[in-house]
Amino acid sequence: MKRLTKVASKLLLLGFVITSSMAFISHAKAETLDSVSHIHHVKVVGSKVLVLTHEGLYELVGKNNMKLIGKEKIDVMGFVSLGNVLVASGHPAVGSKMPNPIGVIKSLDGGLTWNSVSLSGKVDFHFLEGLGSELYGADSQTGKLMYSADSGATWKTLGTNTFTDIAVSPKKSGVAIAIKDSGLLLTQNAFKSTTKIKGTLSMTQIEWRKSGLYGLSGSSLYKSTNSGKTWAKQSTFKGSPGLLSASDELMLVTVGSEIYTSKNEGKNFRKIS
């Protein structure tokens, strides 16, 4: 996975949109992308763009306008949405009573407040992916890939993580596609076993939504409607894309220091300004 330059040369890459009922953003002082010391990731949740930083979780309103969500500035590392539930991992804010690392925490109010789910003081997931009730997390401390079938309540270890991205099927439990050495692997049993998906594209990021599977390769975004067997080019960018994030309503791609969003499955993008 590639780094954003300039602003996101600060971005630590590993690899959603809050529904209107969850969009309770605090009236904290607005920040800019340049003013935040360390950005870990940029994610889509519903129709919103969220920025995961060392200084808390922010909503990106514009390139020079970010609003802190909630009062506690958690160092958000891993992050994913399971429907209306936000799931995160990382480290507590300075002065916080949370254990370090915080393990797995969840929010039911769009990030205003957080409650512990599991692995408190034990695991720091720098990478979280999931859909429905399934979660995959890569623990930065052990290097292990872990899996939960119950929204993070219980976990099992799948061995050393060798994947750079994972996309979970929105239709069938246990089915997911992972990137390993730029190629794609399909599992139908939560990575107890995998089969290689034949193809010529070298993938850097993937997202799986109801409308299809999306992937970044070279300077282009591709879409597959048959679980990665064949691909159709959606868009081509002037430069190499870094991050891909998507919900069923919005898609995000970063190119250099710029962030682009699409509301029509990646056919057309506009730059956030």
N, C-alpha and C positions, 0 to 999 in steps of 0.2 A: 504494500500500500504506500502511496506517495504522500509527500508532505506538501501542504500549502506553502508557497513562498511568501516572503514579506510578513504579512499578518500571521499567517499560519506556518511560518518557519518555526513558530512556537508550538505548532500543532503536533501532538503525539498520536500517530495513527495506529490503530489496531484494526478495526471495523466494527418522523412519526408525527402524527399530528394530533394535538389535544383537541378533543371534541369541545363544542361550545360550553358544555356543562362543566368542563375542567379548566376553562381559561380564566383562572383567578390569579392575575399577575399583580404582584405588590407594586406600590408606587415608590420603589426605591430609586435612588438617583440613577439616571441613565448613564450607561458606559458606552464606549466605542470598542470596536475590535482591536484597535491599536493600544487602548489603555489597559487591557487585560494582560497580565503578565504571562499567562500560560494557558493555551487552548488545547484541549485533548481531542475534541471531536465536534462536528456540527451535525445535528440530527433533525429529521423531520418527524413531527408527531401530529397526526391529523392534518391541519392546514397551517401549522405554525413551524417556524424554524427555531430550534433550541441549540444553544452553544454550551458545551460542557467545558468548564474551566477550573483552574486551581482555586478560584475565588468564588465558586458557586455555579448554579445553573441559571442561565439567562435566556430570555426570549429575544431573538434578533428581529427588531422592528424595521431597522434600516442599517446600512453599513456603519453609520455613526450614531446608532441609537439601539442600545441593548438595555433591557429591563431585568433586574434581578428578580427571580421567582422565589418567594419565601424569604425568611429572615436569616436562616442559618446558611453560611457560605461553605457548604460541603465541597470538598475537592472531588468532583464527580469524574470517575474514570470510566467504568463500564456503565452502560445505560441503554434501556430498551423499554418500549411500551407494550403491554399486553392488554389490548382493548383500552379501557379507561384507567388501567392501573399502570403507574410508572414504576419501573424497577431500576435500582442503581447500586453501584458499589464504588468504593474508594476510601477516602480518609476524612476524618472529622475536621471541622473548622477549628481555628485556634480558640481555646477556651471552652470548646464543646465538651459535654459529658459523654458523648458517644465513644465507644472503644475504637482503637486503631489497630488494624483496619476495621471498617464498619461492617464488613461482610455483605449481606444482601439486605437492602432496605426497600420499602415500597411506599408509594404515595397514592392516596385515593382522591386528592384534591388538587391535582395538577402540579404538585411539587411544593405546595405551601408548607406542608408538614410531612414528616417521614416516620415510619415505624419499622422496627427490626423484624426481619423475616427468618433469617438463619445465618449460620457461619460467622456470627458476631465475634470480632477479635481474631478470626482465623484466616479469612480469605480476602484477597484484594483482586477482584476481577477487573482487568484492564480491557476486557472484551466481553460483551454480553450480546447475544442474539436470541430472538425467540418470537413466537406467535402462539396465540391461544393460551394453553397452560404449559407449553414447553419452553425451556431455557437451556442455552449452552453458554458456558463461561470459561474463559481461560484465566487461570490463577497466575498472577505475576510472580508470586513467591515460590511456587513449586514447578511452574511450567506445565501443569496438568490441565487437560480439558475435562470439564465436568458437565453433567447433564441432570436436569430436573424435569420431571413430568408433571409436577404439581405446583407450578408457579413459584418455585424456589424454596418450598418448605423443606424438601429433602433432596439430597444430591448423591450421585454416584460418579466415581472417577472413571474416565474412559481411556486413560493413559496420557502420555506426553502429547501436547498439542502440536500438530504439524500443519495446521490450516491457517491461512491468512484472512479468510472470511467464510461465513456460513450463512446460508439463506434457508429458512424453514418454510416448508410447504404450508400454504394457507388452507389446504383442503384435507390433508390426511396426516394423522398423528404418526410420528416416528420417521416421516419422510423429510429429508433435507439434502441440500447440495452444498458442497464445500469447495473452496479453491485450495489446491496444493500444487506448488511449483507451476503456477499459472494455468493448470489444467483443472477440470471439474470432476468431482467424485459424487456419485449419488448413493445415498443410503435410504433404506426402507425400514430400518430397525434401530434408529437412533445411534448409528455408527458402530453397531456390533460388527457390521460388515459393510463394504462399499464396492461399487462397480464404477469403472472409469467411463465417463461420457466422451465418446469420440468427437473430435472437433479440431479445427485449425486455429481458432481464436485463443490468444493468450489473455486470460482474464485477470483483472486486478481487483474488482469489486463486483458483488452481486447482491440483488434484492429480489425477493419473491413476494408478489402481491396477487390479488384476485385476478387482475388483468393479465398477468403473465410473469415470467422471469426476466429480469433485466441485468445486464452486465456491461462493464466498461472494459474496452480492449483498444489499445492504442489511443487514438484521439477521438474515438467514437463510442456512442451508446447503442447497445443492441437489445433486442427483445426476442424472447422465445415463448411460444405458446404450447410447446411439447416437452417441457422439462429439460431444455438444453440440448435437444437433439439437433435442431436447426435454429438459425438466428436470422433476424431481419434488422438492418441498420435503421435506427430511429433518428439520430442526430450526430453531427460531427462538429467538434470544437476546434477553435484556433489555439492549440496548445494541448498538453497532456492532462486529462482530468485526474484529479486526486481522489476525492471522496464521492461516494454515491449513497444517498439515503432516500427512502421513499415510504409513503403511506399509500392508502387507496385514493387519496385526494391530491397529494402533492409529491413532486419529485425534486431532489436537489442534487446538483453536481458542482464541485469546486474545480476551477481551472486557475492555477497560480493563486493569486490573492483574491480572486473574484469568486462570488457565489451566485449560481444560476438556479432558477426554479422553473418548473413546468407543471401546468395543470391539465395537460392532455397526453399523459403517459410518455413524456419525453420527446414528443414530435416537435415542439417549439419551446424554447427557453427564454427567460428574461433575466437580466442581471439585476441583482439587488443593489440598490444605490441609496 
